[in-house]
């Protein structure tokens, strides 16, 4: 089932999310719905707070980008293989590498893109969908998407990483998103007035 996505300004997007247990109600269905929602919205990642669940869970798929990219775009992967994965109860253990800037967007901020600088390497501890604990290191575009989704489960948005002056200049556009005056191509949950 395709779930509505929380729009900028919705309070769930600012909550620091909590860990879950394998007994979390209907987890398999939620994961299936998140994949369907992400693909329907043409995203590379989707975090649980974006579908109004304040839990430490996100999915990401860079395989679709890699498979549809040219050689130049594939360099963003820094020699890594594109990935598709589920992250439950994720916690970053290390950030490394030279920060690099890239144009980012977000399903909660439709039509809005900005240059964001992030570290090029992340080591993260998480559970997969079977609650098997893993620790992995990701680089390049995989790291960028993971860090973007990780921000969501920590109550942050990519616009928090741009300058305050730039955010003030974009206030009208952000207000339009919160008010539902921006077309997204998918159903959104607007903040209550």
N, C-alpha and C positions, 0 to 999 in steps of 0.2 A: 504494500500500500504506500502510495506517495504521501509523505507527511508535509504539512506546512512548515515553512522556515521562518524562524524569528527574525524580524527586521531590526535594523539598528534602532536603538532606544529601548528595546524590550529589556526589562530588568534581568531576565535569565542570562543574558549575554555578559553580564557583569558579575555573576556569582562565581566564586571559587568552588569548583565542583568536588564531590566526595567520591571516594572509592566505593566499589560495589563488591558483592560476593557472587559465587556461582548461582545462588538462589534468587538473584534479581528477577522479578516477575517478567515473564515472556521475553527474556533476553534474545533468544534466537529470532523471534519475530521482529523485535526492535532492530536487530542487525540487518535482517533482510530488508526491512522498510528503509533503513538508512542508506543501504546500497542503492535501492530503487530510487529514492529521493535524490541522492547525489547524481546519479546518471541522468535522471530526468531533467535536472537543473544544469547539466553540463559542467559539474564541478570535478575537481581532483581530490577533494577531501570534504568531510563533513563531521562535525563534532556534535555530541549529544545535546549540549545546550542550544545548538541551532535548531533542534527539533523539540525544544522546550523540556529537556531532561537535564537537570543539573548534576550529572554524573561524569566521572572521568573515563570517557569512552569516545574514541573517534575512529573513523575509517579513512583510508586513502588509497588511491590508485593512480600511479604515474605510468603504468603500462600503456594506457590509452594514449597518453601524450607521446611517449616514446615511439609507439607504433605508427603514429601519424606525423612524425617530425622528420625534418631533413637532417643531414649530417651536422650542419652548423648548430641546430637546436639541440641535438643529442649531446653536444659538448657540455651542456648544463648538468649532465649526470656525473661528471668528473670520473668517468670510467666505471661507474656503478651500473648495475642492472636495474631497470625499472621494477617497481614493486607494487603489489596490491596486498594490503594487510589491515588487520584489526588491532587496535591498541586499547587495552582495558587497564585501568589503574596505572597509567603511565606517569613516570617521574624521570626527569632529566637528571643524569649523573655527571655529564660533562658537556661543555660547549668549547669547540676548538676551531682552528682554521681562520683564514683571512676572511673578514666580513665582506660580502658582496651585495650589491644593490640589484634589485630586479623589480619589475612591475608586478604588483600583486592586486588581486581582486578578492571578493568574498561574497558568498551567496547571501549573507545577511545585509550586504551593502550593494545591491544590484546596480550595475552601470557605473560603479565607482572603482577607479584604479589609481594607485599611487606607487612611486618608487619606495621600496623598503629595504633597508640594509639588515642582513642577518649573518650569523656565523655560517661557515660553509660545512661544518661537521658537528653532529650531535650524537651523543651516546645516551641511550634511553633504556630504562628498565620498565617492563610492562608485562602484562599477561595477554596471551592470544585468546581466541574465542573458546578454547578448552581450558582456560585458566592455567595454562602452562607458563611459568615465569621465564622470561627471556631478557637478556641484555644485549643490545646490538648498537653498532655505530653506523650512521648513515651520512652520506655526503651529497653535495650538489643539490639538484632539484628535489631529490627524496628528502634531504634534510630540511630544505625550505618548506615543503608542504607539511612535514611533521611539525616543525616549529610554529607554523601558522595555526595548525589545528590544536597544538599544545597550548598556545595562547588562549584559545577559546575555553579550554577546560580550567584555565587559571583566571578566567573572567576578563581577559584582555582582547582587544581587537587590533588589527594591523594598523589602523589609523592612530593608535596610541604611540606608534613608532615613527610617526612623521612629526615635523616641528609644530609647535603650538601656533605659530603665525600661519602656517599652511592650513591647519585645522580651522582657524578662525576665518580664513578666506573661503573655506569650503562649507561653512556652517549652513548656508541656505540649502545646498545640495543634500547635506546630512539631514536637515529638517524635513526636506521633501521625501526622503526615504522613510523616516519615522512616521510621516503623515500618510504614507501610501500613495504619494503623487508620482512615483516612479514605477514604470512597467518592469516586471521581473521575468515574466514568462512562466512563473510558477506561483503557487499559493503561498502567501506570507501571513504570519501572525504579527499584527501591529501592536505597538505599546498601547496600553490603556491610557486614555486622556485623564 
